């Protein structure tokens, strides 16, 4: 496990993983779980097995089956119109 960089926010982590490059976990606190990296304090975690890889323009879409999951505390991070926020349930 590596020490977390000071001031690292969930939005900052999302930006780190969204950028191109190979050293995305450099300076990021994580532990292995089910053979995969797991970030602490995440509101949820899912481990998947890739079933198919589909080309989609300049992206690649991975279709996968969930094999393990866990729910934690806190609100999920959302991204919409180039800004981060949190999810709020719709009024019933």
LODO-782232 format. One record per atom (N, C-alpha, C): atom name; residue number from 0; residue in one letter; x, z negated, y negated. Coordinates in Angstrom, 2 decimals. Atoms other than C-alpha are relative to their C-alpha. Layout:
N
at: CA	i: NUM	aa: A	u: X	w: Z	v: Y;
...
REM end
This chain:
92
at: N	i: 0	aa: X	u: 0.84	w: 0.00	v: 1.17;
at: CA	i: 0	aa: X	u: 0.00	w: 0.00	v: 0.00;
at: C	i: 0	aa: X	u: 0.89	w: 0.00	v: -1.24;
at: N	i: 1	aa: X	u: -0.77	w: -0.08	v: 1.24;
at: CA	i: 1	aa: X	u: 1.29	w: 0.88	v: -3.46;
at: C	i: 1	aa: X	u: -0.74	w: -0.74	v: -1.10;
at: N	i: 2	aa: X	u: 0.68	w: 0.70	v: 1.08;
at: CA	i: 2	aa: X	u: 0.61	w: -1.09	v: -6.63;
at: C	i: 2	aa: X	u: -0.79	w: 0.96	v: -0.89;
at: N	i: 3	aa: X	u: 0.85	w: -0.79	v: 0.88;
at: CA	i: 3	aa: X	u: -2.19	w: 0.20	v: -8.86;
at: C	i: 3	aa: X	u: 0.63	w: 0.09	v: -1.39;
at: N	i: 4	aa: X	u: -0.48	w: -0.13	v: 1.37;
at: CA	i: 4	aa: X	u: -1.15	w: 1.57	v: -12.24;
at: C	i: 4	aa: X	u: -0.89	w: -0.82	v: -0.92;
at: N	i: 5	aa: X	u: 0.82	w: 0.77	v: 0.92;
at: CA	i: 5	aa: X	u: -2.28	w: -0.71	v: -15.07;
at: C	i: 5	aa: X	u: -1.00	w: 0.88	v: -0.74;
at: N	i: 6	aa: X	u: 1.01	w: -0.72	v: 0.77;
at: CA	i: 6	aa: X	u: -5.49	w: 0.37	v: -16.81;
at: C	i: 6	aa: X	u: -0.67	w: 1.13	v: 0.76;
at: N	i: 7	aa: X	u: 0.60	w: -1.09	v: -0.78;
at: CA	i: 7	aa: X	u: -6.58	w: 2.67	v: -13.96;
at: C	i: 7	aa: X	u: -1.48	w: -0.28	v: 0.18;
at: N	i: 8	aa: X	u: 1.45	w: 0.14	v: -0.09;
at: CA	i: 8	aa: X	u: -10.35	w: 3.12	v: -14.20;
at: C	i: 8	aa: X	u: -0.54	w: 0.91	v: 1.09;
at: N	i: 9	aa: X	u: 0.57	w: -0.95	v: -0.97;
at: CA	i: 9	aa: X	u: -12.71	w: 4.77	v: -11.70;
at: C	i: 9	aa: X	u: 0.00	w: 1.43	v: -0.52;
at: N	i: 10	aa: X	u: -0.02	w: -1.35	v: 0.57;
at: CA	i: 10	aa: X	u: -13.00	w: 7.76	v: -14.07;
at: C	i: 10	aa: X	u: 1.43	w: 0.55	v: -0.01;
at: N	i: 11	aa: X	u: -1.39	w: -0.43	v: -0.02;
at: CA	i: 11	aa: X	u: -9.20	w: 7.90	v: -14.35;
at: C	i: 11	aa: X	u: 0.44	w: 0.40	v: 1.40;
at: N	i: 12	aa: X	u: -0.31	w: -0.36	v: -1.39;
at: CA	i: 12	aa: X	u: -8.89	w: 7.90	v: -10.55;
at: C	i: 12	aa: X	u: -0.64	w: 1.33	v: 0.36;
at: N	i: 13	aa: X	u: 0.68	w: -1.27	v: -0.30;
at: CA	i: 13	aa: X	u: -11.46	w: 10.70	v: -10.30;
at: C	i: 13	aa: X	u: 0.74	w: 1.16	v: -0.64;
at: N	i: 14	aa: X	u: -0.79	w: -1.05	v: 0.65;
at: CA	i: 14	aa: X	u: -9.47	w: 12.74	v: -12.83;
at: C	i: 14	aa: X	u: 1.29	w: 0.27	v: 0.77;
at: N	i: 15	aa: X	u: -1.23	w: -0.16	v: -0.77;
at: CA	i: 15	aa: X	u: -6.29	w: 12.12	v: -10.81;
at: C	i: 15	aa: X	u: -0.23	w: 0.84	v: 1.25;
at: N	i: 16	aa: X	u: 0.27	w: -0.73	v: -1.23;
at: CA	i: 16	aa: X	u: -7.86	w: 13.41	v: -7.60;
at: C	i: 16	aa: X	u: -0.57	w: 1.39	v: -0.25;
at: N	i: 17	aa: X	u: 0.55	w: -1.32	v: 0.33;
at: CA	i: 17	aa: X	u: -9.51	w: 16.38	v: -9.36;
at: C	i: 17	aa: X	u: 1.08	w: 0.99	v: -0.41;
at: N	i: 18	aa: X	u: -1.08	w: -0.89	v: 0.45;
at: CA	i: 18	aa: X	u: -6.21	w: 17.77	v: -10.65;
at: C	i: 18	aa: X	u: 0.72	w: 0.64	v: 1.18;
at: N	i: 19	aa: X	u: -0.80	w: -0.63	v: -1.05;
at: CA	i: 19	aa: X	u: -4.10	w: 20.19	v: -8.68;
at: C	i: 19	aa: X	u: 1.31	w: -0.76	v: 0.16;
at: N	i: 20	aa: X	u: -1.25	w: 0.69	v: -0.28;
at: CA	i: 20	aa: X	u: -0.94	w: 18.88	v: -7.09;
at: C	i: 20	aa: X	u: -0.08	w: -0.75	v: 1.31;
at: N	i: 21	aa: X	u: -0.06	w: 0.63	v: -1.32;
at: CA	i: 21	aa: X	u: 0.18	w: 17.07	v: -3.98;
at: C	i: 21	aa: X	u: 0.10	w: -1.52	v: -0.03;
at: N	i: 22	aa: X	u: -0.26	w: 1.44	v: 0.02;
at: CA	i: 22	aa: X	u: 1.05	w: 13.51	v: -5.07;
at: C	i: 22	aa: X	u: -1.16	w: -0.79	v: -0.61;
at: N	i: 23	aa: X	u: 1.17	w: 0.64	v: 0.58;
at: CA	i: 23	aa: X	u: -2.49	w: 12.35	v: -5.82;
at: C	i: 23	aa: X	u: -0.04	w: -1.50	v: 0.27;
at: N	i: 24	aa: X	u: 0.04	w: 1.42	v: -0.32;
at: CA	i: 24	aa: X	u: -2.00	w: 8.96	v: -4.14;
at: C	i: 24	aa: X	u: 1.19	w: -0.77	v: -0.57;
at: N	i: 25	aa: X	u: -1.15	w: 0.67	v: 0.59;
at: CA	i: 25	aa: X	u: 1.25	w: 8.20	v: -6.00;
at: C	i: 25	aa: X	u: -0.47	w: -0.98	v: -1.07;
at: N	i: 26	aa: X	u: 0.39	w: 1.03	v: 0.95;
at: CA	i: 26	aa: X	u: 0.69	w: 4.90	v: -7.84;
at: C	i: 26	aa: X	u: -1.43	w: -0.48	v: 0.14;
at: N	i: 27	aa: X	u: 1.39	w: 0.40	v: -0.22;
at: CA	i: 27	aa: X	u: -2.84	w: 4.47	v: -6.43;
at: C	i: 27	aa: X	u: -0.05	w: -1.02	v: 1.13;
at: N	i: 28	aa: X	u: 0.17	w: 1.04	v: -1.01;
at: CA	i: 28	aa: X	u: -3.74	w: 1.29	v: -4.53;
at: C	i: 28	aa: X	u: -0.99	w: 0.50	v: 1.06;
at: N	i: 29	aa: X	u: 0.88	w: -0.41	v: -1.09;
at: CA	i: 29	aa: X	u: -5.22	w: 2.15	v: -1.10;
at: C	i: 29	aa: X	u: 0.45	w: -0.65	v: 1.29;
at: N	i: 30	aa: X	u: -0.32	w: 0.49	v: -1.34;
at: CA	i: 30	aa: X	u: -5.35	w: 0.99	v: 2.50;
at: C	i: 30	aa: X	u: -0.55	w: 0.99	v: 1.02;
at: N	i: 31	aa: X	u: 0.55	w: -0.89	v: -1.02;
at: CA	i: 31	aa: X	u: -5.84	w: 2.96	v: 5.71;
at: C	i: 31	aa: X	u: -1.23	w: -0.61	v: 0.66;
at: N	i: 32	aa: X	u: 1.21	w: 0.42	v: -0.70;
at: CA	i: 32	aa: X	u: -9.28	w: 2.76	v: 7.34;
at: C	i: 32	aa: X	u: -0.50	w: 1.19	v: 0.80;
at: N	i: 33	aa: X	u: 0.38	w: -1.09	v: -0.90;
at: CA	i: 33	aa: X	u: -10.33	w: 4.88	v: 10.34;
at: C	i: 33	aa: X	u: 0.98	w: 1.17	v: -0.11;
at: N	i: 34	aa: X	u: -1.03	w: -1.03	v: 0.09;
at: CA	i: 34	aa: X	u: -7.05	w: 6.76	v: 9.85;
at: C	i: 34	aa: X	u: 0.00	w: 0.76	v: -1.32;
at: N	i: 35	aa: X	u: 0.12	w: -0.69	v: 1.29;
at: CA	i: 35	aa: X	u: -7.94	w: 7.76	v: 6.26;
at: C	i: 35	aa: X	u: 0.26	w: -0.97	v: -1.14;
at: N	i: 36	aa: X	u: -0.20	w: 0.89	v: 1.13;
at: CA	i: 36	aa: X	u: -7.05	w: 6.39	v: 2.82;
at: C	i: 36	aa: X	u: -1.33	w: -0.52	v: -0.53;
at: N	i: 37	aa: X	u: 1.21	w: 0.62	v: 0.54;
at: CA	i: 37	aa: X	u: -9.60	w: 3.97	v: 1.39;
at: C	i: 37	aa: X	u: 0.37	w: -0.74	v: -1.28;
at: N	i: 38	aa: X	u: -0.25	w: 0.63	v: 1.29;
at: CA	i: 38	aa: X	u: -9.69	w: 2.92	v: -2.27;
at: C	i: 38	aa: X	u: -0.74	w: -1.34	v: -0.07;
at: N	i: 39	aa: X	u: 0.67	w: 1.30	v: 0.11;
at: CA	i: 39	aa: X	u: -10.42	w: -0.78	v: -2.92;
at: C	i: 39	aa: X	u: -1.06	w: 0.03	v: -1.11;
at: N	i: 40	aa: X	u: 1.05	w: 0.19	v: 1.00;
at: CA	i: 40	aa: X	u: -13.52	w: -1.79	v: -4.91;
at: C	i: 40	aa: X	u: -0.89	w: 1.23	v: -0.17;
at: N	i: 41	aa: X	u: 0.88	w: -1.16	v: 0.07;
at: CA	i: 41	aa: X	u: -15.31	w: 1.49	v: -4.18;
at: C	i: 41	aa: X	u: -1.41	w: -0.43	v: 0.40;
at: N	i: 42	aa: X	u: 1.37	w: 0.38	v: -0.36;
at: CA	i: 42	aa: X	u: -19.12	w: 1.25	v: -4.07;
at: C	i: 42	aa: X	u: -0.46	w: 0.60	v: 1.33;
at: N	i: 43	aa: X	u: 0.33	w: -0.59	v: -1.29;
at: CA	i: 43	aa: X	u: -19.14	w: 3.33	v: -0.89;
at: C	i: 43	aa: X	u: 1.20	w: 0.72	v: 0.59;
at: N	i: 44	aa: X	u: -1.11	w: -0.65	v: -0.69;
at: CA	i: 44	aa: X	u: -16.88	w: 4.93	v: 1.69;
at: C	i: 44	aa: X	u: -0.57	w: 0.76	v: 1.19;
at: N	i: 45	aa: X	u: 0.46	w: -0.83	v: -1.12;
at: CA	i: 45	aa: X	u: -17.46	w: 7.76	v: 4.21;
at: C	i: 45	aa: X	u: 1.21	w: 0.69	v: 0.61;
at: N	i: 46	aa: X	u: -1.01	w: -0.76	v: -0.74;
at: CA	i: 46	aa: X	u: -15.11	w: 9.12	v: 6.88;
at: C	i: 46	aa: X	u: -0.72	w: 1.14	v: 0.71;
at: N	i: 47	aa: X	u: 0.65	w: -1.18	v: -0.56;
at: CA	i: 47	aa: X	u: -15.92	w: 12.64	v: 8.07;
at: C	i: 47	aa: X	u: 0.94	w: 0.81	v: 0.87;
at: N	i: 48	aa: X	u: -0.72	w: -1.01	v: -0.77;
at: CA	i: 48	aa: X	u: -14.84	w: 15.21	v: 10.64;
at: C	i: 48	aa: X	u: -0.43	w: 1.35	v: -0.52;
at: N	i: 49	aa: X	u: 0.31	w: -1.32	v: 0.56;
at: CA	i: 49	aa: X	u: -14.63	w: 18.72	v: 9.19;
at: C	i: 49	aa: X	u: -0.57	w: 0.89	v: 1.11;
at: N	i: 50	aa: X	u: 0.66	w: -0.90	v: -0.95;
at: CA	i: 50	aa: X	u: -17.03	w: 21.10	v: 10.97;
at: C	i: 50	aa: X	u: 0.25	w: 1.46	v: -0.35;
at: N	i: 51	aa: X	u: -0.21	w: -1.38	v: 0.42;
at: CA	i: 51	aa: X	u: -16.44	w: 24.24	v: 8.90;
at: C	i: 51	aa: X	u: 0.62	w: 0.01	v: -1.39;
at: N	i: 52	aa: X	u: -0.61	w: -0.22	v: 1.31;
at: CA	i: 52	aa: X	u: -14.50	w: 25.54	v: 5.90;
at: C	i: 52	aa: X	u: -0.55	w: 1.33	v: -0.51;
at: N	i: 53	aa: X	u: 0.67	w: -1.18	v: 0.54;
at: CA	i: 53	aa: X	u: -16.34	w: 28.01	v: 3.65;
at: C	i: 53	aa: X	u: 0.61	w: 0.36	v: -1.35;
at: N	i: 54	aa: X	u: -0.50	w: -0.48	v: 1.29;
at: CA	i: 54	aa: X	u: -14.81	w: 30.10	v: 0.85;
at: C	i: 54	aa: X	u: -1.19	w: 0.17	v: -0.93;
at: N	i: 55	aa: X	u: 1.07	w: -0.10	v: 0.99;
at: CA	i: 55	aa: X	u: -16.90	w: 29.89	v: -2.32;
at: C	i: 55	aa: X	u: 0.62	w: 0.35	v: -1.34;
at: N	i: 56	aa: X	u: -0.64	w: -0.43	v: 1.23;
at: CA	i: 56	aa: X	u: -15.40	w: 31.95	v: -5.13;
at: C	i: 56	aa: X	u: 1.43	w: -0.51	v: -0.05;
at: N	i: 57	aa: X	u: -1.35	w: 0.55	v: 0.12;
at: CA	i: 57	aa: X	u: -12.29	w: 30.12	v: -6.36;
at: C	i: 57	aa: X	u: 0.07	w: -1.43	v: 0.57;
at: N	i: 58	aa: X	u: 0.02	w: 1.31	v: -0.64;
at: CA	i: 58	aa: X	u: -13.24	w: 26.98	v: -4.37;
at: C	i: 58	aa: X	u: -0.09	w: 0.15	v: 1.51;
at: N	i: 59	aa: X	u: 0.22	w: 0.07	v: -1.44;
at: CA	i: 59	aa: X	u: -13.36	w: 25.96	v: -0.73;
at: C	i: 59	aa: X	u: -0.94	w: -1.17	v: 0.24;
at: N	i: 60	aa: X	u: 0.98	w: 1.04	v: -0.31;
at: CA	i: 60	aa: X	u: -16.34	w: 23.98	v: 0.59;
at: C	i: 60	aa: X	u: 0.23	w: -0.45	v: 1.44;
at: N	i: 61	aa: X	u: -0.14	w: 0.57	v: -1.34;
at: CA	i: 61	aa: X	u: -15.82	w: 21.65	v: 3.56;
at: C	i: 61	aa: X	u: -1.35	w: -0.52	v: 0.46;
at: N	i: 62	aa: X	u: 1.22	w: 0.53	v: -0.61;
at: CA	i: 62	aa: X	u: -18.86	w: 21.06	v: 5.77;
at: C	i: 62	aa: X	u: 0.45	w: -0.98	v: 1.07;
at: N	i: 63	aa: X	u: -0.52	w: 1.04	v: -0.87;
at: CA	i: 63	aa: X	u: -18.46	w: 17.84	v: 7.70;
at: C	i: 63	aa: X	u: -1.10	w: -0.90	v: 0.54;
at: N	i: 64	aa: X	u: 0.88	w: 1.00	v: -0.61;
at: CA	i: 64	aa: X	u: -20.10	w: 15.24	v: 9.94;
at: C	i: 64	aa: X	u: 0.55	w: -1.38	v: -0.32;
at: N	i: 65	aa: X	u: -0.42	w: 1.38	v: 0.26;
at: CA	i: 65	aa: X	u: -19.97	w: 11.59	v: 8.86;
at: C	i: 65	aa: X	u: 0.20	w: -0.71	v: 1.33;
at: N	i: 66	aa: X	u: -0.29	w: 0.74	v: -1.23;
at: CA	i: 66	aa: X	u: -18.34	w: 9.45	v: 11.57;
at: C	i: 66	aa: X	u: 0.10	w: -1.51	v: -0.25;
at: N	i: 67	aa: X	u: -0.03	w: 1.41	v: 0.36;
at: CA	i: 67	aa: X	u: -18.08	w: 6.12	v: 9.71;
at: C	i: 67	aa: X	u: -0.36	w: -0.12	v: -1.48;
at: N	i: 68	aa: X	u: 0.34	w: 0.22	v: 1.41;
at: CA	i: 68	aa: X	u: -19.42	w: 4.68	v: 6.45;
at: C	i: 68	aa: X	u: -0.18	w: -1.48	v: -0.27;
at: N	i: 69	aa: X	u: 0.20	w: 1.39	v: 0.40;
at: CA	i: 69	aa: X	u: -19.73	w: 1.47	v: 4.51;
at: C	i: 69	aa: X	u: -0.45	w: -0.03	v: -1.46;
at: N	i: 70	aa: X	u: 0.48	w: 0.17	v: 1.36;
at: CA	i: 70	aa: X	u: -21.57	w: 0.38	v: 1.37;
at: C	i: 70	aa: X	u: 0.65	w: -1.24	v: -0.60;
at: N	i: 71	aa: X	u: -0.60	w: 1.12	v: 0.69;
at: CA	i: 71	aa: X	u: -19.83	w: -1.86	v: -1.16;
at: C	i: 71	aa: X	u: -0.84	w: -0.42	v: -1.20;
at: N	i: 72	aa: X	u: 0.67	w: 0.47	v: 1.21;
at: CA	i: 72	aa: X	u: -20.74	w: -3.51	v: -4.44;
at: C	i: 72	aa: X	u: 0.23	w: 0.98	v: -1.14;
at: N	i: 73	aa: X	u: -0.20	w: -0.78	v: 1.21;
at: CA	i: 73	aa: X	u: -21.20	w: -1.72	v: -7.75;
at: C	i: 73	aa: X	u: -0.77	w: 1.30	v: 0.00;
at: N	i: 74	aa: X	u: 0.69	w: -1.28	v: 0.18;
at: CA	i: 74	aa: X	u: -22.64	w: 1.52	v: -9.07;
at: C	i: 74	aa: X	u: 0.95	w: 1.15	v: 0.28;
at: N	i: 75	aa: X	u: -0.85	w: -1.17	v: -0.24;
at: CA	i: 75	aa: X	u: -21.37	w: 4.93	v: -8.00;
at: C	i: 75	aa: X	u: 0.36	w: 0.68	v: -1.31;
at: N	i: 76	aa: X	u: -0.44	w: -0.79	v: 1.14;
at: CA	i: 76	aa: X	u: -19.45	w: 7.08	v: -10.44;
at: C	i: 76	aa: X	u: -0.63	w: 1.39	v: 0.12;
at: N	i: 77	aa: X	u: 0.57	w: -1.35	v: 0.01;
at: CA	i: 77	aa: X	u: -21.24	w: 10.30	v: -11.41;
at: C	i: 77	aa: X	u: 0.73	w: 0.85	v: -1.03;
at: N	i: 78	aa: X	u: -0.62	w: -0.93	v: 0.93;
at: CA	i: 78	aa: X	u: -20.01	w: 13.39	v: -13.23;
at: C	i: 78	aa: X	u: -1.03	w: 1.07	v: -0.33;
at: N	i: 79	aa: X	u: 1.01	w: -0.96	v: 0.42;
at: CA	i: 79	aa: X	u: -22.36	w: 15.58	v: -15.27;
at: C	i: 79	aa: X	u: 0.33	w: 0.48	v: -1.41;
at: N	i: 80	aa: X	u: -0.31	w: -0.59	v: 1.31;
at: CA	i: 80	aa: X	u: -21.77	w: 17.94	v: -18.21;
at: C	i: 80	aa: X	u: 1.34	w: -0.48	v: -0.54;
at: N	i: 81	aa: X	u: -1.38	w: 0.33	v: 0.36;
at: CA	i: 81	aa: X	u: -18.05	w: 17.14	v: -18.24;
at: C	i: 81	aa: X	u: 0.20	w: -1.44	v: -0.47;
at: N	i: 82	aa: X	u: -0.22	w: 1.41	v: 0.33;
at: CA	i: 82	aa: X	u: -18.49	w: 13.37	v: -18.58;
at: C	i: 82	aa: X	u: -0.39	w: -0.88	v: 1.17;
at: N	i: 83	aa: X	u: 0.27	w: 0.97	v: -1.06;
at: CA	i: 83	aa: X	u: -18.48	w: 10.38	v: -16.24;
at: C	i: 83	aa: X	u: -1.06	w: -1.00	v: -0.45;
at: N	i: 84	aa: X	u: 1.00	w: 1.03	v: 0.25;
at: CA	i: 84	aa: X	u: -21.28	w: 7.84	v: -15.98;
at: C	i: 84	aa: X	u: -0.30	w: -0.73	v: 1.28;
at: N	i: 85	aa: X	u: 0.44	w: 0.68	v: -1.21;
at: CA	i: 85	aa: X	u: -23.15	w: 5.76	v: -13.45;
at: C	i: 85	aa: X	u: -1.41	w: 0.46	v: 0.33;
at: N	i: 86	aa: X	u: 1.30	w: -0.43	v: -0.48;
at: CA	i: 86	aa: X	u: -26.24	w: 6.46	v: -11.42;
at: C	i: 86	aa: X	u: -1.06	w: -1.03	v: -0.38;
at: N	i: 87	aa: X	u: 1.15	w: 0.88	v: 0.25;
at: CA	i: 87	aa: X	u: -29.59	w: 5.01	v: -12.49;
at: C	i: 87	aa: X	u: -1.18	w: 0.53	v: 0.79;
at: N	i: 88	aa: X	u: 1.16	w: -0.48	v: -0.78;
at: CA	i: 88	aa: X	u: -32.64	w: 5.15	v: -10.20;
at: C	i: 88	aa: X	u: -1.09	w: 0.53	v: -0.91;
at: N	i: 89	aa: X	u: 1.16	w: -0.53	v: 0.71;
at: CA	i: 89	aa: X	u: -35.64	w: 7.18	v: -11.32;
at: C	i: 89	aa: X	u: -1.13	w: -1.03	v: 0.03;
at: N	i: 90	aa: X	u: 1.16	w: 0.89	v: 0.02;
at: CA	i: 90	aa: X	u: -38.70	w: 5.21	v: -12.38;
at: C	i: 90	aa: X	u: -1.01	w: 0.48	v: 1.02;
at: N	i: 91	aa: X	u: 1.00	w: -0.41	v: -1.00;
at: CA	i: 91	aa: X	u: -41.36	w: 5.17	v: -9.66;
at: C	i: 91	aa: X	u: -1.36	w: 0.16	v: -0.62;
REM end
